[in-house]
Amino acid sequence: MIDINELRRLAQEVSEWSNCNQAWLDQSEDVPAAVVGHIDEDGNTYPVATIDCDQYYAAHHSLPLAKFYAAANPAAISDLLDRLEAAESDGLEQARMNGMGGEREAALLSKLEAAEKERDALRAKLEAAEKSDAESIAMYRKARDERDALCARIEAMEKQEPVAWLHESRRDSDVVTNAVKHVWGKAAVGSMAAYSIPLYTLPGAKGEEK
């Protein structure tokens, strides 16, 4: 496991050597050697470290390893650590935002469930109102049919012929014409008046069985 804090400390302690970021094959001696150091603008070389893999029978690795060490200079290491910490910070922030997103999603889901319950309650009220209206309409139609039937019975009674007449004689002084709806065949006989009142049977009435 990489100790980031220790690696940063070590890079900061040698930060002034960050310009040792180049590697080349030094042929100034009898035996060429791979070195790490600095080359200025005029081409002057300042070797700092010699990489010798020959003693491990891997001389061809000396220059590639020197180039790696040159690339991993203190400045490059510090920059790499800065990017790593920034990425970790972004990751934590993203995780936090995702958590907040989950909380928002839960809140929206709760509101949706509440809205669905309210919708169901309104639907139940609407269905109850529609049922009540249907019952009211049914009661109205029944009352209308009963009224029409009664009117038909009254109309039939008014159209039928009387089955008998009731003859009555009264004194003229005993007759209050305003209180009598129908007066038939009034005939004065002296101080007496004769009245004939028609009699009707009720609709649907049956005669006496013989």
C-alpha positions as CSV (number, residue, x, y, z in Angstrom):
1,M,0.0,0.0,0.0
2,I,1.3,3.4,-1.0
3,D,1.8,5.9,1.9
4,I,0.8,9.0,0.1
5,N,1.8,11.3,2.9
6,E,5.3,9.8,3.2
7,L,5.8,10.0,-0.6
8,R,4.7,13.6,-0.6
9,R,7.1,14.4,2.2
10,L,10.0,12.8,0.4
11,A,9.2,14.6,-2.8
12,Q,9.0,18.0,-1.0
13,E,12.4,17.4,0.7
14,V,14.1,17.2,-2.7
15,S,11.9,19.5,-4.7
16,E,14.9,21.7,-5.7
17,W,16.1,18.6,-7.7
18,S,13.0,18.5,-9.9
19,N,15.0,19.7,-12.9
20,C,16.7,16.3,-12.9
21,N,14.1,15.1,-15.3
22,Q,16.2,13.8,-18.2
23,A,18.2,10.6,-18.9
24,W,20.9,9.9,-21.5
25,L,23.8,7.6,-22.3
26,D,27.0,9.2,-21.1
27,Q,29.9,8.2,-23.4
28,S,32.5,10.6,-21.9
29,E,34.2,7.6,-20.2
30,D,35.6,4.5,-21.6
31,V,32.5,2.6,-20.7
32,P,29.2,4.2,-21.6
33,A,26.8,4.7,-18.7
34,A,23.1,5.6,-18.4
35,V,22.7,8.7,-16.2
36,V,19.9,10.8,-14.8
37,G,20.3,14.6,-14.5
38,H,19.7,17.9,-16.2
39,I,20.5,19.3,-19.6
40,D,20.4,23.0,-20.0
41,E,19.4,25.1,-23.0
42,D,23.0,25.1,-24.3
43,G,23.2,21.3,-24.2
44,N,25.4,21.2,-21.2
45,T,24.8,18.0,-19.2
46,Y,24.7,17.7,-15.4
47,P,24.5,14.0,-14.5
48,V,23.3,13.3,-10.9
49,A,22.8,9.5,-10.8
50,T,24.2,6.6,-12.8
51,I,21.9,3.6,-13.5
52,D,24.0,0.5,-13.9
53,C,22.1,-2.8,-14.5
54,D,25.1,-4.5,-16.1
55,Q,26.1,-6.0,-12.8
56,Y,22.7,-7.8,-12.9
57,Y,23.4,-9.0,-16.4
58,A,20.7,-6.6,-17.7
59,A,22.7,-3.8,-19.2
60,H,20.1,-3.1,-21.8
61,H,17.7,-2.0,-19.0
62,S,20.0,0.7,-17.7
63,L,18.8,3.5,-20.0
64,P,15.1,2.7,-19.8
65,L,15.3,2.6,-16.0
66,A,17.2,5.9,-16.0
67,K,14.4,7.4,-18.2
68,F,11.8,6.2,-15.7
69,Y,13.7,7.7,-12.7
70,A,14.0,11.0,-14.7
71,A,10.2,11.0,-15.4
72,A,9.5,10.3,-11.7
73,N,11.2,13.4,-10.5
74,P,10.0,15.3,-7.3
75,A,7.9,17.8,-9.2
76,A,6.1,15.1,-11.2
77,I,5.5,13.0,-8.1
78,S,4.0,16.1,-6.3
79,D,1.8,16.9,-9.3
80,L,0.7,13.2,-9.4
81,L,-0.2,13.3,-5.7
82,D,-2.2,16.5,-6.1
83,R,-4.2,14.9,-8.9
84,L,-4.8,11.8,-6.9
85,E,-6.1,13.8,-3.9
86,A,-8.3,15.9,-6.2
87,A,-9.8,12.8,-7.7
88,E,-10.5,11.3,-4.3
89,S,-12.1,14.5,-3.2
90,D,-14.3,14.5,-6.3
91,G,-15.2,10.9,-5.6
92,L,-16.3,11.7,-2.1
93,E,-18.2,14.7,-3.3
94,Q,-19.9,12.6,-6.0
95,A,-20.7,9.9,-3.4
96,R,-22.2,12.6,-1.2
97,M,-24.2,14.0,-4.0
98,N,-25.4,10.5,-4.9
99,G,-26.5,10.1,-1.3
100,M,-28.4,13.4,-1.5
101,G,-29.9,12.3,-4.8
102,G,-31.2,9.2,-3.0
103,E,-32.7,11.3,-0.3
104,R,-34.4,13.5,-2.9
105,E,-35.6,10.5,-4.8
106,A,-37.1,9.1,-1.5
107,A,-38.8,12.4,-0.8
108,L,-40.3,12.5,-4.3
109,L,-41.4,9.0,-4.0
110,S,-43.1,9.8,-0.7
111,K,-44.9,12.8,-2.3
112,L,-46.0,10.6,-5.2
113,E,-47.5,8.0,-2.8
114,A,-49.3,10.8,-1.0
115,A,-50.7,12.2,-4.2
116,E,-51.8,8.7,-5.3
117,K,-53.6,8.3,-1.9
118,E,-55.3,11.6,-2.4
119,R,-56.3,10.7,-5.9
120,D,-57.8,7.4,-4.7
121,A,-59.8,9.3,-2.0
122,L,-61.1,11.7,-4.5
123,R,-62.1,8.9,-6.8
124,A,-63.9,7.2,-4.0
125,K,-65.9,10.4,-3.3
126,L,-66.7,10.8,-6.9
127,E,-68.0,7.2,-7.2
128,A,-70.1,7.7,-4.0
129,A,-71.5,10.9,-5.5
130,E,-72.3,9.2,-8.8
131,K,-74.0,6.4,-6.8
132,S,-76.0,8.9,-4.8
133,D,-77.0,10.7,-8.0
134,A,-78.1,7.3,-9.6
135,E,-80.2,6.5,-6.5
136,S,-81.8,10.0,-6.6
137,I,-82.6,9.6,-10.3
138,A,-84.1,6.1,-9.6
139,M,-86.3,7.5,-6.8
140,Y,-87.4,10.4,-9.0
141,R,-88.3,8.0,-11.9
142,K,-90.3,5.8,-9.4
143,A,-92.2,8.8,-8.0
144,R,-92.9,10.0,-11.6
145,D,-94.2,6.6,-12.6
146,E,-96.4,6.4,-9.5
147,R,-97.7,9.9,-10.3
148,D,-98.4,9.0,-13.9
149,A,-100.2,5.8,-12.8
150,L,-102.3,7.8,-10.3
151,C,-103.2,10.4,-13.0
152,A,-104.2,7.6,-15.3
153,R,-106.5,6.1,-12.7
154,I,-108.1,9.4,-12.0
155,E,-108.5,10.0,-15.8
156,A,-110.1,6.5,-16.1
157,M,-112.5,7.2,-13.2
158,E,-113.6,10.5,-14.8
159,K,-114.3,8.8,-18.1
160,Q,-116.3,5.9,-16.8
161,E,-120.1,5.8,-16.7
162,P,-121.9,5.8,-13.3
163,V,-123.1,2.4,-12.1
164,A,-125.9,4.0,-10.1
165,W,-127.5,7.3,-9.0
166,L,-128.1,8.5,-5.5
167,H,-131.3,10.5,-5.2
168,E,-131.5,12.9,-2.4
169,S,-134.0,15.6,-1.5
170,R,-133.2,18.5,0.7
171,R,-134.6,21.8,1.6
172,D,-133.3,24.6,-0.5
173,S,-132.2,26.3,2.7
174,D,-130.0,23.3,3.6
175,V,-128.0,23.4,0.3
176,V,-124.8,25.2,0.3
177,T,-123.9,25.2,-3.4
178,N,-120.4,26.6,-2.8
179,A,-119.4,23.5,-0.8
180,V,-120.8,21.1,-3.4
181,K,-118.6,20.3,-6.3
182,H,-121.2,18.6,-8.5
183,V,-125.0,19.0,-8.5
184,W,-126.9,16.9,-10.9
185,G,-130.6,17.2,-11.9
186,K,-131.6,19.8,-9.3
187,A,-135.4,20.2,-9.4
188,A,-137.4,22.3,-7.0
189,V,-140.5,20.7,-5.6
190,G,-142.2,23.3,-3.4
191,S,-139.6,24.1,-0.7
192,M,-137.8,20.8,-1.4
193,A,-135.0,20.3,-3.9
194,A,-134.1,16.9,-5.4
195,Y,-130.5,15.9,-6.2
196,S,-129.2,13.0,-8.2
197,I,-125.6,12.0,-7.4
198,P,-123.7,9.5,-9.7
199,L,-121.9,6.6,-8.1
200,Y,-118.8,5.0,-9.6
201,T,-116.9,1.8,-9.0
202,L,-113.2,2.0,-8.1
203,P,-110.9,0.9,-11.0
204,G,-110.2,-2.7,-10.7
205,A,-113.1,-3.4,-8.3
206,K,-114.8,-6.7,-8.9
207,G,-118.6,-7.4,-8.5
208,E,-120.0,-9.8,-6.1
209,E,-119.5,-13.4,-7.0
210,K,-122.7,-15.4,-7.6
